[in-house]
Amino acid sequence: MDSPEGPWASTATPSSRPASHKSARSSRSARSQTTSRTTEATPLLSRDDLNGHDEEHDEQEHATATTSLLRSLTGGSKEDGNTPFWKKRWPSILALLVLCIAVVFIMLGFLATEGIEEYAMQAAEFKPTKLALDSLTTEGAKVQVEGDFTMDASKVNKQSVRNLGRFGTWIAREVETGPTEVDVYLPEHDNALIGKALVPGIKVNIRNGHTTHIAFFANLQPGPLDSIRNIVNDWIDGRMGQIRLKGKADVPLKSGLIHLGKQTIEQSLVFKGHDLPTLPRYNITKLNLREAQEGHKGMGADASIVVTNDFPLRFDVPPVAVDVLVDGCTQADHITIGTAESQKLEIKPKTNLEVNVTGRVEKLPDSLTQVCPDSAKSPLDALLGDYMQGQDATIYVKCCKFPDPSTPKWAGDLLKDITVKVPFAGRDMGNLIKNFTMANVHFSLPDPFADEDSPDASPKISAIVKVNIGLPREMNFPLDVDRVNADADIYYEGKILGKLDLKKWQHANSTRIDAKGNEDSTLLVESDIKNAPIKIVDDDLFSKVVQALIFGSRPIMMDIEAKVGVKVNTPLGELAVKDIPAQGVVPVKPIGSHKGNTDVSTFAPKIGNLSIVETSPTSITLQAHANITNPTNYSATVPYFNINVLVNETVLGQAIAKDVYVHPGNNTNILVTVVWDPSTHSGGAGKAIGRELVSQYISGYNTSLTLQTHNKTIPSQPSLGAVLANFPITLPAPSLSTPKNPGDGDDDDDPDKGSGRKRTHFIRDATMHIISSTALFTLASPFSSTTLYITSLNATAYHDGHQSGKILYDLPIAVPPGLTETPRLPVDWSLGSIGYDAIRKALGGTLTLSAYAEVGIRIGRWREHVWYQGGSIGAHVRL
């Protein structure tokens, strides 16, 4: 039976075997015994029984011998009635001794094998119910451990080990360990010693299903502090993919009175993935930013933090002081900004902990506010930017100082210089700007002739900006804003139009509005901005805005989404807080009337004094003088201006102006260069359209050209050129005449009666010689300094629609500036035709003819084949 007594009060279990009863036959056999109880000295077969079975002599002799032998073995002869008791019981003692020795050998055999280790490792289960730090000692800490120890054989995998283990532990019942020193190592870190635990002797019931409640105090001693700090830093920095702990101890064991010697026990635990220990979760429930208390400079902070505790730990933490750091320009460069302190903390098992922390910042270091290399932000900008955008900012807590002098020195040495990265939950500042308005708004079109990258090359806005900033409840210190800037997106009809560039700090003033009722305090900031440039990002949308501003009569509404920056005077000095989100709706007034006319048609130039300055196989470069009207109030020097020349929406050339001074109103005699190159701009289709235009032009038809801007019209403002392309200008082609000023009238270009086109001036006179079958023409060149060559001629003359004759001529004819008389050209008369008869009848007089010709022309290196149709040509007829 199990004894209920012992160091850990194991409970005995009653036997389940049924109780024994006396035999009925034995109670009736009074002949073989003098009492009703048979002792161990009683022979198994009595002499009376033997004598009663057989009376024969040999049987009597046998019975007598048997009885004598039994008596000699049991010591039950009458002569030995005074023999000692142990001699009478020695057979039972011998049997019991043999049984005990067998049991001990079985236990030792079981314990000496690997089976007991396997069984113990798998079946043993310890559930801690209390882990408490009793006290700190000069060498470590004294901890109290309580828990329940149970052997559960069902957890053993192998049946043979399970069965043998249950049998062996049932026999052994209890195991007691002696005082033990447990060493804990990190094998993957040069087998670094983490610490030691001095554990007292423990006695437990090891039978299957039995639970033993144990309680003891253990002394913990840390290992080498430098090694521990290095390992902790590796874990904090995330450089440990897994943690492998190895515990080793020489444990003295005994079971009852049997000493089993010392058993060397080694066990490893591996933590990886989600099993790796992490910093506890926390929540900042209260934060108050204030001026520093009397006797201190700068600012103070009070915070309440609730830390989640899921562990059965109980201990007290002495007062702690730490340094607070933030990222510098690089994450490896930390900047100390202040200190924080906590009072004594009492940690209870599985109970959330509320920590009250007091912080102090006396002065911001220069490295925190200086702009980082290769960046536009300082470390403070980055920290506040992440926080106000709702992203997790990062602060670092550098351990540790213990103000309480009773705290052991080893605690400070162990935690010295350990830095913990602490994510600081950001706060979405989307509602920080309560109101964003712009008063006295004036929207100005850009100077179309501004230099590239000049602020004047963008549209501009002037206004009084008013920003009402909501102050968080945590901010309880004086503020004064004296500078503002902004990076704003401007929207029109729900689409982004452009970006407002207010990167330069603007003067501002602020007024604090105290809280009323449930509303928080606000700070009203006002700033007067002048001519802030806007970068256009949607040219089509800008075109709509330009039309509305130029031709409209009512204000247009624009939405503003901005990131506002403010420079604030605080108890820490001047701080720049950037990228505060803001929204607002701004009405924009249309452009008022100028001294000139805002009608775009007033830009239409008048052209004169054409001259050819350069040619190529595909192009002609011409110069002309132009008169234009500037309807705006802008005056500028135009370094470069380029505009397309189109016919039927096909680009045939470009007009270019350089180094031109333009002032409001009329501008005369502006030198313009025109590059005529249809094939380069529009390929084969352009070449065909260009040929047709030249043919109509020299034939005196009413032709027109379209001038249209493009994205390279003003290099400094591509979007403006693209927008103005929506306002093309169509004007008549300059008349084909001798050179004259662009302002002169076109009285020589009176239309022919009923022809629908101007009378040509290219052929000024013609003379027909009937006998020699030749013709002589007087030609007028439209150029002032360039010679035109006719390289081939295939012409037919008509009178009243009837053919009179043909001219085929392949020799070049030079047409210099002014009037030129051609050589006599051979004529193939249409003999017998009505047209020829009309010429004969006009002999000695004049006759009105018309002509159609296919003409090859050359100007410098440029060649072209055109058609020419002339009407009302006055021809003299000679013999």
Secondary structure by P-SEA (a helix, b strand, c coil): ccccccccbbbbbcccbbbbbbbcccccccccccccccccccccccaaaaaaccccaaaaaaaaaaaaaaaaaaccccccccccccccaaaaaaaaaaaaaaaaaaaaaaaacaaaaaaaaccbbbbbcccccccccccbbbbbbbbbbbbbccccccaaaaaaaaaaaaaacbbbbcbbbbbbbcccccccccccccccbbbbbccccbbbbbbbbbbbbbccaaaaaaaaaaaaaccccbbbbbbbbbbbbbcccccccbbbbbbbbbbccccccccbbbbbcbbbbbccccccccbbbbbbbbbbbcccbbbbbcbbbbbbbbbcccccbbbbcbbbbbcbbbbcccbbbbbbbbbbbcccccccccccccccccaaaaaaaaaaaccbbbbbbcbbbbccccccaaaaaaaccbbbbbbcbbbccccccccccccbbbbbcccccccccccccccccccbbbbbbbbcccccbbbbbcbbbbbbbbbccccccbbbbccccccbbbbbbcccccccbbbbbbbbbcbbbbbbccaaaaaaaaaaaacccbbbbbbbbbbbbbbbbccccbbbbccccccbbbbbbccccccccccccccbbbbcccccccccccbbbbbbbbbbbbcccbbbbbcbbbbbbbccccccbbbbbcccccccccccccbbbbbbbccccccaaaaaaaaaaaaaaaaccbbbbbbbbccccccccaaaaaaaccbbbbbccccccccccccccccccccccccccccccccccbbbbccccbbbbbbbbccccbbbbbcccbbbbbccccccbbbbbcbbbbbccccccccbbbbbcccccaaaaaaaaaccbbbbbbbccbbbbbcccbbbbbbbbbcccbbbbcc
